[in-house]
Amino acid sequence: MDLISTTPFGPRPVTATLMKRAAEAQAPVDVPHIDKWSLFRDLCTARHAYGLTDRDLTVLNALLSFLPGKALSDNDSLIVFPSNKALSDRAHGMAESTLRRHLAALTQSGIIQRHDSPNGKRYAARGQGGDVVRAFGFDLRPMLVRARDITHAASEAQAAADRLRRVREEVVILKRDALKLCIYGQEIGAPAPWDAYQRQLLDIHKQLRRKTPADVLEDLCAVLRQLMTTINGALQTKEMDGTDSQNERHHQNSNEDSSVFEPCLEKAGGEISPDQETTPPDDRARQEPNLPLPLVLKACPDILPYAQDDIRHWHQLIAVAGFVRGMMGISPDAWRQAQQAMGPEVAAITVVAMLQRVADIKSPGGYLRALTRKATDGAFSPGPMVMSLLNAGQ
């Protein structure tokens, strides 16, 4: 089939990039035949290497569906010529203006090439036998030309994703282990700056994002390994020097160190006994929140690694929120008052929502106290916090 179109229809100019892509589209192919859907899946995996979005790939998927058969073959015509309406229908009703934008992105990336007719319409001319002798539309041959590169890029992208997943898992596990060992060290009275270690863990937590690069995660992993070595050393020293009587459960007052987080509020709290920390709130505060627990967990996934098991009930969320509040610099007194004023479930939702945005909160303890005062006046609900996290894609 003849290809006679090399310049775009209408006001679109000829550019050096356009000429380069046209030359690449006519280059010899290394892989003369390949399954089009297998290659498409590889391109989905390697889309960032080609600057493509999921919406670009939705349009490409629609274009491939107009190509007969399952293979891209250099012996066949690889030009498809659907109308805008037909293309929109197969792209899940995408608007025409949006289609044009994504088609331009696919062309710019060198995955497809335009072959415009004299009037800009897409159509095919057929011979006497019904075979297509000339077509105007979108040429998919560039995808075949780049098949080997796409497959290689997909392998590299998958390897990078595996590396990122492994190092992120290690960071999460080390962070969780370090926090639990810090709490254990405080309970047995081992001599070490446990609150300082917890503040260091909070700083590490603040640096974690869903898209944290692998190199940053590896640096955090190295810091956590060193911290774990220090913590284990302190615990081993206690085990070697301690006696059974010294190893009885020991509660430390965290007000002194937590004043770093709540400089104006913690001093007035006084020392909190174990009984005070777990004092149940009054019946007025026992009403369960209107928010479903699965919705809270979807909005606040950062709390999940700290849970021993899947969080299926409110009492589990309350327990894990009480576990992480120390790392956040929230004192036992502030946590107890929040439970009394808000109810234990709402207080737990508030803490885990704060954990999700802890990098943006200068003083978590002071912030929780301010929300507690609002709750006392009946002017606080955790709903806006949770919905804000959901809308932000957290």
C-alpha positions in Angstrom: 0.0 0.0 0.0 1.3 3.4 -0.9 2.1 6.0 1.7 2.0 9.4 0.2 1.2 11.7 3.1 4.2 13.3 5.0 2.9 16.7 6.0 0.0 17.5 8.3 -3.4 18.8 7.2 -4.5 22.3 8.1 -2.5 24.9 10.0 -0.2 22.4 11.8 3.4 23.2 10.7 6.2 20.9 9.7 8.7 20.6 12.4 12.1 18.9 12.8 10.5 16.4 15.3 7.7 15.6 12.8 10.3 14.9 10.1 12.3 12.7 12.5 9.3 10.7 13.6 8.3 10.2 9.9 11.7 8.8 9.1 11.7 6.5 12.2 8.2 5.2 11.2 9.7 3.9 7.9 12.8 2.4 9.4 13.3 -1.4 9.1 11.8 -3.4 11.9 13.7 -5.8 14.2 10.5 -7.7 15.1 8.4 -8.2 12.0 5.4 -9.8 13.9 4.3 -9.3 17.4 1.0 -9.7 19.4 -0.4 -6.2 19.5 -2.0 -6.6 23.0 1.2 -8.0 24.5 3.1 -5.0 23.1 0.4 -2.7 24.4 0.7 -4.1 27.9 4.5 -3.6 27.8 3.9 0.0 26.7 1.5 0.5 29.7 4.3 -0.7 32.0 6.9 1.6 30.3 4.6 4.5 29.7 6.6 7.0 31.8 9.6 6.3 29.6 7.6 7.6 26.6 5.9 10.4 28.5 2.4 8.8 28.2 -0.5 9.0 30.6 -3.2 6.4 31.2 -5.6 8.5 29.2 -3.2 8.5 26.2 -3.1 4.7 26.5 -6.9 4.6 26.6 -6.9 6.2 23.1 -4.2 3.9 21.9 -6.2 0.9 23.1 -9.1 2.2 21.1 -7.0 2.6 17.9 -5.6 -0.9 18.2 -9.1 -2.3 18.4 -9.7 -1.0 14.9 -6.8 -3.1 13.5 -8.0 -6.5 12.3 -6.3 -9.5 13.9 -4.2 -9.9 17.0 -0.8 -9.1 15.5 1.1 -6.1 14.3 2.7 -7.4 11.1 5.1 -5.6 8.8 3.4 -7.3 5.8 0.0 -5.8 6.6 -1.5 -2.4 6.4 -1.2 -0.8 9.9 -3.2 2.3 9.2 -6.5 2.7 11.0 -9.0 5.3 10.0 -11.9 5.5 12.5 -14.2 8.5 12.6 -14.1 10.7 15.7 -17.4 9.3 16.8 -16.3 5.7 16.4 -13.1 6.4 18.2 -14.9 8.2 21.0 -17.3 5.2 21.5 -14.4 2.8 22.0 -12.5 5.3 24.2 -15.4 5.2 26.7 -17.2 8.3 25.4 -14.1 10.6 25.5 -14.9 14.1 24.2 -13.6 15.0 20.8 -11.4 17.9 22.1 -9.9 15.5 24.6 -9.3 12.9 21.9 -7.4 15.4 19.8 -5.1 16.2 22.8 -4.3 12.6 23.5 -3.8 11.7 19.8 -1.3 14.6 19.6 0.5 13.1 22.6 0.7 9.7 21.0 2.1 11.3 17.8 4.6 13.4 19.7 5.9 10.3 21.6 6.5 8.5 18.3 4.0 5.7 19.0 1.7 6.5 16.1 2.0 8.7 13.0 -0.6 10.7 11.1 -1.3 10.2 7.4 -3.6 13.0 6.5 -5.8 13.0 3.4 -6.2 16.0 1.1 -9.3 17.2 3.1 -8.1 15.9 6.5 -10.7 13.1 6.6 -9.9 9.6 7.6 -10.8 7.0 5.0 -9.5 4.1 2.8 -9.5 3.6 -0.9 -10.1 0.0 -2.0 -9.2 -1.8 -5.2 -11.4 -4.0 -7.3 -10.8 -7.0 -5.1 -11.9 -5.0 -2.0 -8.3 -4.7 -0.6 -7.2 -1.4 0.8 -4.8 0.3 -1.6 -4.5 3.6 0.1 -5.5 4.7 3.6 -5.5 8.0 5.5 -5.6 8.0 9.3 -3.3 6.8 12.0 -0.3 4.6 11.2 0.5 2.1 13.9 3.8 1.0 12.3 5.9 3.2 14.6 4.8 1.0 17.5 6.1 -2.1 15.6 9.4 -0.3 14.8 9.9 0.4 18.4 8.7 -3.0 19.7 12.1 -4.1 21.0 12.7 -0.8 22.7 9.3 -0.9 24.3 9.8 -4.4 25.6 13.2 -3.5 27.0 11.8 -0.3 28.7 9.0 -2.4 30.2 11.5 -4.8 31.7 13.5 -1.9 33.2 10.3 -0.3 34.5 9.2 -3.6 36.1 12.7 -4.1 37.7 12.6 -0.5 39.1 9.1 -1.1 40.5 10.2 -4.3 42.2 13.2 -2.5 43.7 11.0 0.3 44.9 8.5 -2.1 46.4 11.2 -4.1 48.3 13.0 -1.1 49.7 9.7 0.5 50.7 8.7 -2.7 52.5 12.0 -2.7 54.4 11.5 0.9 55.4 8.0 0.3 56.7 9.1 -2.8 58.7 12.2 -1.2 60.2 10.2 1.9 61.2 7.5 -0.3 62.8 10.1 -2.4 64.6 12.0 0.6 65.8 8.9 2.3 67.2 7.8 -0.9 69.1 11.2 -1.5 70.5 11.3 2.2 71.7 8.1 1.7 73.6 9.4 -1.6 75.0 12.6 0.1 76.1 10.6 2.8 77.9 8.4 0.2 79.6 11.4 -1.8 81.0 13.3 1.4 82.0 16.3 0.9 79.7 18.6 4.0 79.8 18.4 5.6 76.4 16.9 8.8 74.9 13.7 7.0 73.7 11.7 10.2 73.1 14.5 11.4 70.9 14.5 8.2 68.9 10.7 8.5 68.5 11.1 12.0 67.2 13.7 10.7 64.7 11.2 8.1 63.6 8.6 10.8 63.1 11.0 12.8 60.9 11.5 9.7 58.8 7.8 9.2 58.6 7.3 12.7 57.4 9.6 12.0 54.4 7.6 9.1 53.2 5.2 9.7 50.4 3.5 7.3 48.0 5.9 8.4 45.3 9.1 8.7 47.3 12.0 7.8 44.9 13.9 4.6 45.5 17.2 6.4 46.2 15.5 8.5 49.0 14.0 5.3 50.5 17.4 3.6 50.4 18.9 6.5 52.4 16.0 6.3 54.9 16.6 2.5 55.1 20.3 3.1 56.0 19.3 5.6 58.7 16.7 3.1 60.1 19.2 0.2 60.2 21.6 2.4 62.2 18.9 3.4 64.5 17.9 -0.2 65.0 21.5 -1.1 65.9 21.5 1.7 68.5 18.1 0.6 70.0 19.1 -3.1 70.1 22.4 -2.1 71.8 20.5 -0.2 74.5 18.1 -3.1 75.1 20.9 -5.6 75.3 22.7 -3.4 77.8 19.6 -3.4 79.9 19.2 -7.2 79.7 22.8 -7.7 80.8 22.7 -5.2 83.7 19.1 -5.6 84.9 17.5 -7.8 87.4 14.0 -9.3 87.6 12.9 -6.5 90.0 14.3 -3.9 87.7 12.5 -5.3 84.7 9.0 -4.7 86.1 6.7 -2.6 84.0 7.8 1.0 84.2 5.8 4.0 83.0 7.7 7.2 82.2 6.2 10.6 82.1 6.6 11.8 78.5 5.6 15.5 79.3 9.2 16.7 79.5 10.2 15.6 76.0 6.8 16.1 74.5 7.1 19.8 75.3 9.2 20.0 72.2 5.9 19.4 70.3 3.6 21.3 72.7 5.7 24.1 74.3 2.8 26.0 75.7 0.3 23.2 76.7 2.1 20.2 78.0 3.6 21.8 81.2 0.1 22.3 82.5 -0.9 18.7 82.1 1.0 17.3 85.0 2.1 13.7 85.4 -0.4 11.1 84.1 -0.8 7.8 85.8 -1.5 4.6 83.9 -5.0 4.6 85.2 -5.6 8.2 84.0 -4.3 7.3 80.5 -6.9 4.6 80.0 -9.8 6.3 81.8 -12.9 5.6 79.7 -14.8 8.6 78.4 -18.3 9.4 79.6 -21.3 7.9 77.9 -21.9 11.1 75.9 -18.7 10.6 74.0 -19.2 6.9 73.4 -21.3 7.3 70.2 -19.7 5.8 67.2 -18.8 8.2 64.3 -20.9 8.5 61.2 -17.9 7.7 59.1 -17.5 4.0 58.0 -14.2 2.4 59.2 -13.2 1.3 55.7 -13.5 4.9 54.5 -11.3 6.1 57.3 -8.6 3.5 56.4 -8.8 4.3 52.7 -8.2 8.0 53.5 -5.4 7.2 56.1 -3.4 4.3 54.9 -0.2 5.4 56.8 -1.7 3.8 60.0 -1.9 0.3 58.5 1.8 -0.8 58.9 1.5 -0.1 62.7 -1.4 -2.5 63.2 -0.6 -6.1 64.2 -3.6 -7.5 62.3 -6.1 -6.1 59.8 -8.1 -3.3 61.3 -11.7 -4.5 61.2 -13.2 -3.0 64.3 -13.1 0.4 65.9 -11.4 -0.9 69.1 -8.5 -2.0 66.9 -8.2 1.5 65.4 -8.3 3.1 68.9 -5.5 0.8 70.0 -3.2 1.5 67.1 -3.9 5.2 67.3 -2.9 5.1 71.0 0.3 3.2 69.9 1.5 5.8 67.4 0.5 8.9 69.3 3.8 8.8 71.3 5.8 8.9 68.1 3.8 11.9 67.0 4.6 13.8 70.2 1.1 13.5 71.6 1.3 13.1 75.4 -0.9 10.6 77.3 -2.8 13.5 78.9 -3.6 15.1 75.4 -4.7 11.6 74.2 -6.9 11.0 77.3 -8.6 14.4 77.0 -9.3 13.9 73.3 -11.0 10.6 74.0 -13.1 12.2 76.8 -14.1 15.1 74.7 -14.6 13.4 71.3 -15.2 9.8 72.1 -12.6 7.1 71.6 -13.5 6.4 68.0 -13.5 10.0 66.9 -10.3 10.7 68.8 -8.7 7.7 67.0 -9.9 9.0 63.6 -8.4 12.4 64.4 -5.0 11.0 65.3 -4.7 8.7 62.2 -5.8 11.6 60.0 -3.1 13.8 61.6 -0.6 11.0 61.0 -1.5 11.1 57.3 -0.6 14.8 57.2 1.9 14.9 60.0 4.5 16.5 57.7 2.3 19.6 57.5 1.6 19.8 61.3 4.1 21.7 63.3 2.9 20.6 66.7 0.7 17.5 66.6 0.1 17.5 70.4 -0.9 21.2 70.4 -3.1 20.6 67.3 -4.9 17.8 69.0 -5.5 19.9 72.1 -7.0 22.7 70.0 -9.3 20.2 68.3 -10.2 18.8 71.7 -11.3 22.3 72.8 -13.5 22.5 69.7 -15.0 19.1 70.4 -15.8 20.2 74.0 -17.7 23.1 72.6 -19.5 20.8 70.1 -17.7 22.5 67.1 -15.6 19.6 65.8 -16.2 16.7 63.4 -13.6 14.5 61.8 -15.6 14.2 58.6 -14.0 17.2 56.8 -10.5 15.9 57.7 -11.2 12.5 56.2 -12.9 13.8 53.1 -10.0 16.3 52.5 -7.6 13.4 52.5 -9.7 11.4 50.1 -10.1 14.3 47.7 -6.4 15.0 47.8 -5.7 11.4 46.7 -4.0 10.4 49.9 
